[in-house]
Amino acid sequence: MSNDLELFDVTIIGGGPAGMYTAFYSGMRDLKTKVIEFNPRLGGKILLYPEKMIWDVGGLTPTMGENLVAQLEQQTKTFEPTIVLGQQVVDLERAENGHIILTANTGERHLTKTVILAMGHGIPKMAKLEIEGADRYEVTNLHYTVQELEIFRGKKVVISGGGNSAVDWANELAPIADVTVVHRRDLFGGHEKNVERMKASVDVRTPFALSELHGNGSSIEEVTITEMESGKQERLKVDAVIVNHGMRGDLSPLMKWGLELQDGLLAVNEKMETNIPGVFGAGDLVTHASKVRLIAGTFVDGVNALNSAKLYIDPEAEKVAYVSSHNERFKEKNKKLGVEV
Ligand SMILES: Cc1cc2nc3c(=O)[nH]c(=O)nc-3n(C[C@H](O)[C@H](O)[C@H](O)COP(=O)(O)OP(=O)(O)OC[C@H]3O[C@@H](n4cnc5c(N)ncnc54)[C@H](O)[C@@H]3O)c2cc1C
């Protein structure tokens, strides 16, 4: 059944920051590696915020999302892993010899000794604004992501939502636009510093919900916001509305594959092992006692998952890779960079 397929040591499902960095580290540990990503390009959720500044990745001064994706992509390709784009893995089964066969939505099958699941929240879909007829404005001034900051310059922008993304966009837009944030609770998600910065620089309306859109047929001109308890309403003039009500992904295939979830996420232990031998998890997808739900956290998960995969394949292997300066595989590469080793 699987004789015709090329065997890989590690197959990583998901090409976001967790999957990309894990592929690089897999090369450092000399494993034959494949990455399968549903989207036509690598980058994961960072592709949703190409122009946002990222401040909290160690060793990186503030970097735009798209630049971090470019750097990660370059690093991912260091050891020339096989990268498969545009395929969603829909099935995972064990072959008779213990290897694992993955099947994609295209029907293509992939054979591997181990799997690292780095699927974030599955194929993410933005939670839509639950106001009738809102979808007609999606082609004009109702936005679910911010691809380009400049289009909001000098505009009256209402942001609906109170999570990380809403706070981040409010801060990014504050210097160039007149921003009002509408949120149904008083508490906001995200770093405390960012929340403080937002409160100091934009108009924050809580506890309010966006309840009506008033348009001229093609674009929104005003919105009604309603106070949660009193029902008191206000109308605000707007040039653009940004909705950040979170993302909904579908992780139900994981259960079909026999994987255990906890709080809707993939349950892993401190070695990033799932309940299925040879299958590991990393990144936003997983939950464990010391999970850090940030890009930096995905890197640590990825290293631990990969080291566990290495030991699964070869129980005699070193537990971790040596630091990169001691890695044989970098000697040639250092020479090409003109660096003495
Ligand atoms: C607006 C916003 C701003 C943020 N800002 C920051 C910040 O400043 N600093 C920070 O540290 N973090 C930030 N984050 C969080 C950060 O982006 C995530 O923690 C990170 O992207 C998680 O990486 P990941 O690889 O685990 O998952 P993801 O980035 O979600 O990538 C998962 C990938 O898996 C793919 N996939 C899913 N299912 C399948 C399948 N079945 N088959 C094939 N492919 C599949 C998806 O298409 C996706 O590309 C922000 C998030 C958002 C939304």
The ligand as an SDF file (V2000), in Angstrom:
LIG
                    3D

 53 58  0  0  0  0  0  0  0  0999 V2000
   -3.2370   39.8510   14.4820 C   0  0  0  0  0  0  0  0  0  0  0  0
   -2.2240   39.0060   15.2080 C   0  0  0  0  0  0  0  0  0  0  0  0
   -1.0920   39.6020   15.7110 C   0  0  0  0  0  0  0  0  0  0  0  0
   -0.1200   38.8310   16.3660 C   0  0  0  0  0  0  0  0  0  0  0  0
    1.0030   39.4440   16.8390 N   0  0  0  0  0  0  0  0  0  0  0  0
    1.9710   38.7080   17.4290 C   0  0  0  0  0  0  0  0  0  0  0  0
    3.1770   39.3440   17.9080 C   0  0  0  0  0  0  0  0  0  0  0  0
    3.3630   40.5520   17.7770 O   0  0  0  0  0  0  0  0  0  0  0  0
    4.1100   38.5470   18.5090 N   0  0  0  0  0  0  0  0  0  0  0  0
    3.9440   37.1920   18.6710 C   0  0  0  0  0  0  0  0  0  0  0  0
    4.8440   36.5480   19.2080 O   0  0  0  0  0  0  0  0  0  0  0  0
    2.8070   36.5860   18.2310 N   0  0  0  0  0  0  0  0  0  0  0  0
    1.8250   37.2990   17.6130 C   0  0  0  0  0  0  0  0  0  0  0  0
    0.6840   36.6870   17.1790 N   0  0  0  0  0  0  0  0  0  0  0  0
    0.5410   35.2280   17.3930 C   0  0  0  0  0  0  0  0  0  0  0  0
    1.3400   34.4180   16.3560 C   0  0  0  0  0  0  0  0  0  0  0  0
    1.0230   34.8370   15.0370 O   0  0  0  0  0  0  0  0  0  0  0  0
    1.0170   32.9370   16.5500 C   0  0  0  0  0  0  0  0  0  0  0  0
    1.3710   32.5590   17.8700 O   0  0  0  0  0  0  0  0  0  0  0  0
    1.7980   32.0840   15.5450 C   0  0  0  0  0  0  0  0  0  0  0  0
    1.4870   32.4250   14.2050 O   0  0  0  0  0  0  0  0  0  0  0  0
    1.4810   30.5950   15.7570 C   0  0  0  0  0  0  0  0  0  0  0  0
    2.2420   29.8720   14.8540 O   0  0  0  0  0  0  0  0  0  0  0  0
    1.8660   28.3750   14.4330 P   0  0  0  0  0  0  0  0  0  0  0  0
    2.8490   27.9790   13.3930 O   0  0  0  0  0  0  0  0  0  0  0  0
    1.7030   27.5430   15.6470 O   0  0  0  0  0  0  0  0  0  0  0  0
    0.3950   28.4840   13.8000 O   0  0  0  0  0  0  0  0  0  0  0  0
   -0.1140   29.3140   12.5530 P   0  0  0  0  0  0  0  0  0  0  0  0
    0.6570   30.5670   12.3680 O   0  0  0  0  0  0  0  0  0  0  0  0
   -1.5820   29.3880   12.7370 O   0  0  0  0  0  0  0  0  0  0  0  0
    0.1950   28.3620   11.2960 O   0  0  0  0  0  0  0  0  0  0  0  0
   -0.4700   27.1440   11.1290 C   0  0  0  0  0  0  0  0  0  0  0  0
   -0.4270   26.7630    9.6560 C   0  0  0  0  0  0  0  0  0  0  0  0
   -0.9340   25.4230    9.5020 O   0  0  0  0  0  0  0  0  0  0  0  0
   -1.6900   25.3510    8.3040 C   0  0  0  0  0  0  0  0  0  0  0  0
   -2.6050   24.2110    8.4110 N   0  0  0  0  0  0  0  0  0  0  0  0
   -3.6050   24.0560    9.3170 C   0  0  0  0  0  0  0  0  0  0  0  0
   -4.2100   22.8630    9.1440 N   0  0  0  0  0  0  0  0  0  0  0  0
   -3.5600   22.2550    8.1090 C   0  0  0  0  0  0  0  0  0  0  0  0
   -3.7160   20.9940    7.4570 C   0  0  0  0  0  0  0  0  0  0  0  0
   -4.6420   20.1210    7.8530 N   0  0  0  0  0  0  0  0  0  0  0  0
   -2.8990   20.6980    6.4180 N   0  0  0  0  0  0  0  0  0  0  0  0
   -1.9450   21.5730    6.0030 C   0  0  0  0  0  0  0  0  0  0  0  0
   -1.7490   22.7840    6.5860 N   0  0  0  0  0  0  0  0  0  0  0  0
   -2.5430   23.1060    7.6350 C   0  0  0  0  0  0  0  0  0  0  0  0
   -2.4010   26.7080    8.2520 C   0  0  0  0  0  0  0  0  0  0  0  0
   -2.7890   27.0060    6.9230 O   0  0  0  0  0  0  0  0  0  0  0  0
   -1.3130   27.6590    8.7950 C   0  0  0  0  0  0  0  0  0  0  0  0
   -0.5260   28.1930    7.7440 O   0  0  0  0  0  0  0  0  0  0  0  0
   -0.3080   37.4250   16.5350 C   0  0  0  0  0  0  0  0  0  0  0  0
   -1.4620   36.8190   16.0310 C   0  0  0  0  0  0  0  0  0  0  0  0
   -2.4150   37.5850   15.3750 C   0  0  0  0  0  0  0  0  0  0  0  0
   -3.6390   36.9080   14.8330 C   0  0  0  0  0  0  0  0  0  0  0  0
  1  2  1  0
  2  3  1  0
  2 52  2  0
  3  4  2  0
  4  5  1  0
  4 50  1  0
  5  6  2  0
  6  7  1  0
  6 13  1  0
  7  8  2  0
  7  9  1  0
  9 10  1  0
 10 11  2  0
 10 12  1  0
 12 13  2  0
 13 14  1  0
 14 15  1  0
 14 50  1  0
 15 16  1  0
 16 17  1  0
 16 18  1  0
 18 19  1  0
 18 20  1  0
 20 21  1  0
 20 22  1  0
 22 23  1  0
 23 24  1  0
 24 25  2  0
 24 26  1  0
 24 27  1  0
 27 28  1  0
 28 29  2  0
 28 30  1  0
 28 31  1  0
 31 32  1  0
 32 33  1  0
 33 34  1  0
 33 48  1  0
 34 35  1  0
 35 36  1  0
 35 46  1  0
 36 37  1  0
 36 45  1  0
 37 38  2  0
 38 39  1  0
 39 40  1  0
 39 45  2  0
 40 41  1  0
 40 42  2  0
 42 43  1  0
 43 44  2  0
 44 45  1  0
 46 47  1  0
 46 48  1  0
 48 49  1  0
 50 51  2  0
 51 52  1  0
 52 53  1  0
M  END
$$$$
